[in-house]
Structure formats: structure tokens, C-alpha cells
Amino acid sequence: MTHRLLFSITTASVALLLAATTVAAQDYDSDHSSPLRCESQFNKPQQCPIEGRMRLAKQLSVTRCVEDQNWGQGRRVLWVTDGCRAEFVADEHGRGRWPGRGRDRDDDGERLVCESYEQKDKECRIRVRRDVRLIKQKSATPCIEDRNWGWDRRGVWVSDGCRAEFRVY
């Protein structure tokens, strides 16, 4: 009798484990079946359209891909530069959501990365209540307020290769 009970419990456990694995595989396939391949060829910036938050799934380049350094994302675009080549998949934690519109918020304002590539002007929309401060320079080009970066109540603008992290108050 105990042998038969043990066999029934083991069979039921295996069936549950197989069912859970099948569900997990189906969930993985539905979220990750078509990774987005975005590549910086010859160290040039590349932009790839996206529908929601993404995460790096597989690095393809010898160059290490580091978020907010040589890859990042905005509301509808993922960008890579400086030789980063990778496959990206939908971020499970942010499916279709953009918490803080892709920016980090804290009590001291919002962190915003705004970058000018190929000397082009770039506007980064964000509501400015009081002030904007440059926190971290990311480009070799010096970012100088009112020369190649500035702000108004609608957001921050950069130009002429200025790439930086800002704190928006």
C-alpha cells in the first residue's frame, strides 16, 4: 500500500513539474520569441524602434555592452553605439509600461540622460518645475550650458556632441 501511495505521489509530482515547465516555456516563448537585434557597426550609433522596455539578452560583440554607456532606450527607441552589438528582449518587469517615462525618479528630482549623436540637436522632453543641473558628463565634448545644452519648462536640449546625465527639479 505505501509503495503504491509513494508511486502515486511521485507520478503526481512529475506531472505537476512537467505542467509548470510547459507553462514557463510557453510564457518565455511568448515574451522572448523574437529578440531585437541592434548593432553599432564600425562604432557608429544605431537606433532601433521598440514597443516597450527592453533588456539585454545576448551580447554579440567583443565590446562589452553597458546600459547608459554604449546602449540605452527612450520611449520608442533603443540605441547602441561604440561597437555594442546585442540581442534585446522585452523586460518582464516593465511589459509595455514606462515607469517615469524611462527615467529614474527620487525625492531630489528625476535623473535624465540626454545625448547628442553625430553633432545633431536632441530634445529630451520632461516637465521642468524649477531647475536642471548637469550631474555627469558622458561625452568627450564638454557640455557647456547655453552653448550646447540648455533647458526650458518642456525639457532639456543638447547639441554638438554633448551627452550627459541631468537632474531635473
Helices and strands as residue ranges (DSSP letters): H 2-32, E 36-39, G 41-43, E 46-49, E 54-59, E 71-73, E 77-80, E 85-90, G 92-94, G 99-102, E 104-106, E 109-115, E 122-125, E 132-137, E 149-152, E 155-158, E 163-168
